[in-house]
Amino acid sequence: MARQLIIVGGGAAGFFTAISAAEADPGLKITILEKGPRVLAKVRISGGGRCNVTHACFDPRGLTERYPRGAKELIGPFHRFQAKETVDWFQSRGVKLKTEADGRMFPITDSSETVIDCLLNEVRRFGIEVLCDNGAARVSRDVNDGFNVTTSKGERLRCDVLVLAMGGCRVPAACELATSLGHSLVQPVPSLFTFHIKSPLLNELAGISVPEADASVPNTPLRERGALLITHWGLSGPAILRLSAWGARTLHDSDYNFPLHVNWLPKLDRENLAAECESRRRNQPAKLVVNLPLAPLPGRLWEQLVMLAGIDRQTRWAALSRTALHQLIQTLQRTELQVNGKSLNKDEFVTCGGVPLTEVNLKTMESRICPRLYLCGEILDIDGITGGFNFQAAWTTGWIAGRAIGGIHVEA
């Protein structure tokens, strides 16, 4: 009789596990259980519907530096399957990827449906059964060292091998299947979120972006540089999302109430900023300060920063006092904003926490607690910054788990 494999979770990690296992052992009978109405939901919405498949970082150690949790442990797995292998895997199946200026990699079609169609075609090719609206409600060991799975529809299924790949543990209850089989849990807290900020400075600036800013949390090592987006509720963009990932636990402990410092022109130090302003005062003295922004700041943002520095809207560069100039530079280099909450990034909702990596054999992704149980994807205490890194962890852990289940084990 064919071995039975049940995979709980129809996302990136679950699909990659199923396909890799079927490739390694075509005789496996594989079933994917998905609690939602559609599989690959996060793949579908990632990158604004384009799917940020991975990141163009092809050095395993360099790749691990993008993971606030799991960096050290991922060195071995990434030596076996990293971004280069992901690109090759999809390209060999007709999905070509392109690299954007910031290193993110997308299908050349700019459509997540291209990635989804590829994965669905592979699942159909191997005869893998996919059951939607049918998650796993309970799991237990059976007398033959397999597993009994009770689905959300009340069906009872049995399998020889079980994979938990149902995504992140947004709340501890989401990981009850793992804990019911003996695993412990690192407290899950949000990662990759935007900041709620109520400030007169931002009130009229929603939709404005700055190509490069420096955001930091005082009295912590948290600091990130990158694009920043002003929203209706506060701040977002790569710099903020990366800051939230590295600071997930620190910011959770602060109850998401903390001061934030923003340097709007991080490429210019105080001396260079003063020189730029002096150049305007000397060469365009009759111009209003609010009408002559320093590049690359958008005009509307510059205007608000000038007024935040206490400079009257009618002040001309010739009339700008040294005291006012000092205050303007201070404002540009360190605007302090008070964060008073968060919103999960809808495209890349991610949690840190989950099953501790010490409880998993990362050469196979098999549980060290419960034989024949495998864990992959975001249920593990692994999370990356924004830019395709969380998908890469899903592809890698799913590929390793599938190969091991299918009987192929390659040392790192």
NORSULHU-V226394 format. One record per residue. N is the residue number from 1. OMEGA is omega in radians with two decimals (999 if undefined). D_LAST is the distance of its C-alpha to the last C-alpha in Angstrom with 2 decimals. Layout:
N&OMEGA&D_LAST + N&OMEGA&D_LAST
This chain:
1&-3.12&32.20 + 2&3.06&29.18 + 3&-3.13&26.66 + 4&3.10&27.41 + 5&3.04&24.87 + 6&3.10&26.27 + 7&3.13&24.56 + 8&3.14&26.52 + 9&-3.12&26.49 + 10&3.09&27.12 + 11&-3.07&25.33 + 12&-3.11&22.38 + 13&3.14&19.74 + 14&3.13&21.93 + 15&-3.13&22.54 + 16&3.06&18.99 + 17&-3.10&18.14 + 18&-3.09&21.24 + 19&-3.14&20.71 + 20&3.11&17.12 + 21&-3.14&18.36 + 22&3.07&21.44 + 23&-3.10&19.68 + 24&-3.14&17.63 + 25&-3.12&20.83 + 26&-3.14&24.04 + 27&3.12&26.07 + 28&2.97&24.96 + 29&-2.96&27.78 + 30&3.07&26.40 + 31&3.03&28.48 + 32&3.08&27.81 + 33&3.14&30.20 + 34&-3.07&31.18 + 35&-3.12&33.84 + 36&-3.12&35.09 + 37&-3.12&37.20 + 38&3.08&34.56 + 39&3.03&30.83 + 40&-3.06&28.58 + 41&-3.11&31.14 + 42&3.05&29.02 + 43&-3.07&27.76 + 44&-3.03&31.45 + 45&-3.09&32.66 + 46&3.08&29.79 + 47&-3.13&30.91 + 48&3.13&34.51 + 49&3.13&33.91 + 50&-3.14&31.84 + 51&3.07&28.32 + 52&-2.95&26.08 + 53&-3.13&23.02 + 54&-3.12&20.63 + 55&-3.08&20.99 + 56&3.04&20.95 + 57&-2.95&18.45 + 58&3.02&15.78 + 59&-3.06&14.16 + 60&-3.13&11.30 + 61&3.08&13.07 + 62&3.13&16.36 + 63&-3.10&15.57 + 64&-3.12&14.94 + 65&3.13&18.41 + 66&-3.09&20.01 + 67&3.08&19.25 + 68&3.04&21.96 + 69&3.08&20.23 + 70&-3.04&16.50 + 71&-3.08&15.65 + 72&-3.06&13.92 + 73&-3.09&12.04 + 74&-3.11&10.79 + 75&3.13&9.02 + 76&3.11&5.52 + 77&-3.13&6.77 + 78&3.01&8.37 + 79&3.12&5.88 + 80&-3.11&5.60 + 81&-3.13&9.29 + 82&-3.03&11.63 + 83&3.14&15.34 + 84&3.12&15.40 + 85&3.08&13.96 + 86&3.12&16.49 + 87&-3.12&19.23 + 88&-3.12&18.55 + 89&-3.12&18.44 + 90&-3.12&21.78 + 91&3.13&23.33 + 92&3.12&22.79 + 93&3.00&24.81 + 94&3.13&27.54 + 95&3.12&26.69 + 96&3.14&26.74 + 97&3.07&25.83 + 98&-3.12&27.68 + 99&3.10&26.96 + 100&-3.01&29.64 + 101&-3.11&30.78 + 102&3.08&28.87 + 103&3.12&25.50 + 104&-3.11&25.66 + 105&-3.10&24.95 + 106&2.98&27.35 + 107&-3.10&28.36 + 108&3.10&31.09 + 109&-3.04&33.47 + 110&3.14&33.21 + 111&3.08&33.24 + 112&-3.14&30.84 + 113&3.08&32.53 + 114&3.13&30.74 + 115&-3.14&27.34 + 116&3.13&28.93 + 117&3.12&30.58 + 118&-3.11&27.37 + 119&3.11&25.66 + 120&3.10&28.90 + 121&3.11&29.29 + 122&3.11&25.93 + 123&3.11&26.91 + 124&-3.11&30.28 + 125&-3.11&28.93 + 126&3.11&27.07 + 127&3.14&30.00 + 128&-3.13&28.25 + 129&3.12&30.98 + 130&-3.14&31.26 + 131&3.11&33.80 + 132&-3.05&34.95 + 133&-3.02&37.25 + 134&3.14&35.77 + 135&3.10&33.33 + 136&3.14&32.43 + 137&-3.13&35.12 + 138&3.03&34.11 + 139&3.09&31.53 + 140&3.06&31.87 + 141&3.03&30.64 + 142&-3.03&32.80 + 143&-3.12&34.05 + 144&3.14&31.57 + 145&2.98&28.49 + 146&-3.08&28.19 + 147&2.94&29.37 + 148&-3.12&32.65 + 149&3.03&32.61 + 150&-3.08&35.86 + 151&-3.14&35.91 + 152&3.06&37.99 + 153&3.10&40.52 + 154&3.10&40.95 + 155&3.08&39.28 + 156&-3.13&37.54 + 157&3.08&34.42 + 158&3.06&32.30 + 159&3.08&28.69 + 160&-3.12&26.34 + 161&-3.12&23.30 + 162&3.07&23.67 + 163&3.02&21.63 + 164&-3.10&22.90 + 165&-2.99&22.31 + 166&3.04&25.75 + 167&-3.02&25.10 + 168&3.11&25.97 + 169&-3.12&28.23 + 170&3.03&31.18 + 171&-3.11&33.13 + 172&-3.12&32.14 + 173&-3.12&33.79 + 174&-3.14&31.23 + 175&-3.10&28.63 + 176&3.12&31.09 + 177&3.14&29.21 + 178&-3.11&26.24 + 179&3.11&28.64 + 180&3.11&30.76 + 181&2.99&27.90 + 182&-3.11&27.51 + 183&3.00&25.26 + 184&-3.02&26.51 + 185&2.94&26.67 + 186&-3.04&26.34 + 187&3.10&29.53 + 188&3.01&29.06 + 189&-3.10&30.83 + 190&2.99&31.11 + 191&-3.09&28.99 + 192&3.11&29.82 + 193&3.13&33.58 + 194&-3.02&36.69 + 195&3.00&39.43 + 196&-3.13&42.95 + 197&3.03&45.49 + 198&-3.09&49.27 + 199&3.06&50.71 + 200&-3.14&53.76 + 201&-3.01&51.68 + 202&-2.97&49.45 + 203&-3.05&52.05 + 204&-2.99&53.03 + 205&-3.10&49.81 + 206&3.14&47.64 + 207&3.12&45.66 + 208&3.11&45.67 + 209&3.08&42.39 + 210&-3.04&41.65 + 211&3.12&39.06 + 212&3.07&37.91 + 213&3.12&38.83 + 214&3.14&37.57 + 215&-3.12&37.44 + 216&3.08&37.16 + 217&-3.07&38.04 + 218&3.13&40.34 + 219&3.02&39.61 + 220&3.06&35.88 + 221&-3.02&33.05 + 222&3.12&32.68 + 223&3.10&33.34 + 224&3.08&32.20 + 225&3.10&33.61 + 226&3.14&33.81 + 227&-3.11&36.02 + 228&-3.10&38.25 + 229&3.04&40.30 + 230&-3.09&43.50 + 231&3.11&44.03 + 232&-3.09&46.92 + 233&-3.13&45.37 + 234&-3.09&43.90 + 235&3.08&40.85 + 236&-3.13&37.68 + 237&-3.06&35.48 + 238&-3.12&32.05 + 239&-3.12&33.14 + 240&-3.13&34.36 + 241&3.10&31.44 + 242&3.12&28.93 + 243&-3.13&31.29 + 244&3.13&31.44 + 245&-3.14&27.67 + 246&-3.10&27.28 + 247&-3.01&30.49 + 248&-3.09&30.09 + 249&3.11&30.86 + 250&-3.10&33.34 + 251&3.04&35.27 + 252&-3.12&35.26 + 253&3.10&36.78 + 254&-3.07&39.45 + 255&3.08&40.34 + 256&2.99&39.70 + 257&-3.07&42.77 + 258&3.06&42.15 + 259&3.10&43.42 + 260&3.06&41.55 + 261&3.12&42.27 + 262&2.96&42.04 + 263&-3.01&42.44 + 264&-3.12&43.54 + 265&-3.00&43.43 + 266&3.13&40.54 + 267&-3.13&40.75 + 268&3.04&44.24 + 269&-3.06&44.99 + 270&-3.11&48.39 + 271&-3.14&50.07 + 272&3.07&48.98 + 273&3.13&49.95 + 274&3.13&53.35 + 275&3.11&53.77 + 276&-3.13&53.04 + 277&3.11&55.59 + 278&3.11&58.15 + 279&3.11&57.79 + 280&-3.13&58.74 + 281&-3.10&61.62 + 282&-3.00&62.91 + 283&-3.13&62.41 + 284&-3.01&62.94 + 285&-3.07&65.10 + 286&-3.12&66.89 + 287&3.04&63.79 + 288&3.14&62.94 + 289&-3.08&59.83 + 290&-3.08&58.51 + 291&-3.05&58.85 + 292&-3.06&56.80 + 293&3.00&53.15 + 294&3.13&50.60 + 295&0.10&48.00 + 296&-3.09&45.68 + 297&3.06&47.13 + 298&-3.07&48.84 + 299&-3.10&52.58 + 300&3.12&52.87 + 301&3.11&50.26 + 302&-3.13&51.91 + 303&-3.14&55.26 + 304&3.13&54.05 + 305&3.10&52.46 + 306&-3.13&55.70 + 307&3.07&57.71 + 308&3.11&55.29 + 309&3.10&56.02 + 310&-3.12&59.69 + 311&-3.12&60.85 + 312&-3.11&63.61 + 313&-3.09&63.03 + 314&-3.11&66.08 + 315&3.08&65.01 + 316&-3.09&64.95 + 317&-3.12&62.81 + 318&-3.07&65.98 + 319&-3.09&66.80 + 320&-3.10&63.37 + 321&3.11&63.94 + 322&3.09&61.62 + 323&3.13&61.11 + 324&3.11&60.14 + 325&3.11&57.83 + 326&-3.13&56.09 + 327&3.11&55.69 + 328&3.13&54.30 + 329&3.11&51.64 + 330&-3.13&50.81 + 331&-3.13&50.45 + 332&-3.07&48.25 + 333&-3.11&45.91 + 334&2.98&45.81 + 335&3.11&47.03 + 336&3.11&46.61 + 337&-3.13&46.11 + 338&3.09&45.96 + 339&-3.12&43.22 + 340&3.09&44.52 + 341&-3.07&42.01 + 342&2.94&39.14 + 343&3.08&38.39 + 344&3.10&35.05 + 345&-2.98&33.90 + 346&-3.12&34.77 + 347&-3.03&32.17 + 348&3.12&29.16 + 349&-3.02&30.19 + 350&3.00&27.34 + 351&2.89&27.28 + 352&-3.02&25.36 + 353&-3.10&25.05 + 354&-3.12&24.16 + 355&-3.13&22.16 + 356&-3.10&20.65 + 357&3.07&16.88 + 358&-3.11&17.52 + 359&-3.10&18.77 + 360&3.02&15.66 + 361&-3.02&12.49 + 362&3.01&10.01 + 363&-3.11&7.45 + 364&-3.02&10.53 + 365&3.07&13.04 + 366&3.11&15.51 + 367&3.00&18.19 + 368&-3.08&18.51 + 369&-2.99&22.22 + 370&-3.13&23.02 + 371&3.13&21.40 + 372&3.01&20.97 + 373&3.12&21.05 + 374&3.14&18.25 + 375&3.12&18.43 + 376&-3.14&17.26 + 377&-2.95&18.84 + 378&3.05&21.46 + 379&3.08&22.44 + 380&3.10&19.66 + 381&3.09&20.59 + 382&2.95&18.84 + 383&-3.10&21.04 + 384&3.04&21.16 + 385&3.12&24.17 + 386&3.11&26.07 + 387&3.12&24.99 + 388&-3.04&22.55 + 389&3.12&19.86 + 390&3.03&20.58 + 391&-3.14&20.30 + 392&3.09&16.93 + 393&3.11&15.70 + 394&3.13&17.48 + 395&-3.07&16.06 + 396&-3.09&12.39 + 397&3.09&13.05 + 398&3.14&15.42 + 399&-3.14&13.28 + 400&3.13&10.57 + 401&-3.12&13.69 + 402&3.12&15.53 + 403&-3.13&13.14 + 404&3.12&12.94 + 405&-3.13&16.70 + 406&3.06&17.36 + 407&3.11&15.83 + 408&-3.13&12.79 + 409&-3.13&9.53 + 410&3.12&6.49 + 411&3.08&3.79 + 412&999&0.00
